[in-house]
Amino acid sequence: MSASWPWLTLALLGAYHGVNPGMGWLFAVALGLQEQSGRAVLRALLPIAIGHAAAIGLTVGLLAAGRASVPLDALAWITTALLVGFGLFKLIRPRHPRWVGMRVGAKDLVLWSFLMATAHGAGLMLLPVFLLGEDNPAPCHGASCHQAAGLSLNSVWSYLAAISLHTLAMLGTAALVAMVVYYKVGLSVLRRAWFDLDRIWALALILAGILGLVLRAS
Amino acid sequence: MPFRVDPTFYPSPRMAIEAPPERIAYVTAPSAEAVLGKKGAVPDALAVVDLDPGSPTYSQIIALPEVPNLGDELHHSGWNACSASLCPYAPHPHVERRYLLLPGLRSSRIYVFDTKPDPRNPKLVHTVEASEIAARSGYSRPHTLHCGPDGIYVCTLGAPNGEGPGGIFVMDCETFEVRGRWELDRGSQFLHYDFWWHLGYDTLISSEWGTPNMIEAGVNPELLLGKKYGHKLHIWDLRKRRHLQELDLGDEHQMALELRPAHNPTKAYGFVNSVVSVKDLSSSIWLWYRDGERFALRKVIEIPAEPASEADLPPLLKGFKAVPPLVTDINLSLDDRFLYVACWGTGELRQYDVSDPHQPKHTGVVQLGGIVRRAGHPRSGGPLTGAPQMVEVSRDGRRVYFTGALYTTWDDQFYPDGVKGWMVKVHANPQGGLALDPDFYVDFGPRRAHQVRLEGGDASSDSFCYP
């Protein structure tokens, strides 16, 4: 397996989170429409990305704390149990977001995005990558070689780099979708193309949990 | 559970206008005899009316499921979920417009009807008891409900003992669990009638009628002439659930009822009707609008009383020698262009072009029933009692439906011969102008007819987060 796979996976999951209307692009489009300004769409996305990164950071931080006190094997099982359990819970009893409010500033958007990402288990979904990516000694080639950490996820700096990469992928994808919807296709796309992403999302959580275990064993 | 967004949810009012024409209506059909304790009492019912001109049962009641109690006084109704579920900050992709909730204005029960699998034959599947509403919210006499972004908002007229304050509680849109009282700080608000919102501005508006004790036995002339019924609007922060401002119509303008905010969420204005002025018996329509960070209010339409001979008037009005217009309902088309005004006293449905909300233009009228006029319908077989009351407008704005009864005890004061239950249809010209449909007339038999809800949504069922 290529040593860059955890990074690629984190970026792809970032794109996946970015596509989900519940993670923020739809809110950004709505705020742009309310103000009749495409720039307002982009302006809203930055705080949304910060809130997303904070939610991921919190979960990953908990993982790091767990690593210090729980054996790695047990931690892998706990992570899987959490992911499968949370996914099943979301499948069986879809919850309703309780936020009400369109008149939001940047601080509100950071908080909103943090709450939405946390409630959806966005950080949880990434945990197997962080667990599996830990011992990933990179074949280090010249300029692409990261100084100390290589491509392994085993230091604070590598964690921060991983969260940033994921968030940038999420932000880029959300911005792309928001711009296309705002300027090109319009909101009627919601009626045609808005599947119940929450259920796909729940399945993704379960899949992430199981893959985490299977790949660890192999 | 559907995998796609409910096809009756539209992000914007502009898109909802393109919706296919409605084929059925759900109309609350209360039995007056049950409320008044008279002979012939039957349970209230939900009338399903066929609106499809190509159907053999067009203009007929095709199903009439009854509720299991007597004297609930079914009145308004509303959906568990609607286009507000698409709001960006709380997207609910898995909910569907499926359950129709019918509050009993006297019993305080809320009946939940399931309109699937067979929309033509809805089934009663759940009842929220008055005791649950009282225990969880302290409120009683549920009146109007709106499907909001995060649940069902229900407004009430008062407390279980019939006094105030009236207010709003919130219910879960799938389990129908009463989540509790909505207001965190009600400020000066005490009386309640209707509420709605400007979702784009996080603003909720509420209006005032009277406490249950002020209205249940009928309109009280002493309270009315003493200017004790409601005459204010209240502006609330929808997000913080706090009272922000009150707007006073002036106490001679009694009973500020239906609130019709612009459907376009980027616009922050709307219309409210005052039923009667104690000065001259006129009715009036008022416009609220944003003025800086605050809201302002001004009268934009006044409809005068019509002179009448004492012999033609009910006891309540004899001394005045005039019939008041009694505007008791208004409705705004989804394009925010036409305002419909029901004159329940004089027997008129009026249409105003409100493209410029500050300068309404009177563009059409249909006359039917009325305290003095009693104008008949081609299919009613003679004069009609009751008059245009609850008005509903199709999503495309081409068809307007209305019924003729207000509220049992009030019906009998203004129409002492009793009000028949009926529903009619009017064609609205997109350029302005109204024409009564001579073929559409629904007779409700032993029951009266109140609010009309149209299949898939109508001009007062949905709210939108996108322009």
Interface residues (C-beta under 8 A of the other chain):
Chain A: P21 G22 L26 F27 V29 A30 L31 L33 Q34 Q36 P94 H96 P97 R98 W99 V100 G101 M102 R103 V104 W112 L187 S188 L190 R191 W194 F195 D196 L197 D198 R199
Chain B: M1 P2 F3 R4 V5 P7 F9 Y10 P11 S12 M15 L86 C87 P88 Y89 A90 P91 H92 P93 H94 V95 G148 P149 D150 G151 D172 C173 L199 G200 Y201 D202 L238 R239 P265 T266 C465 Y466 P467
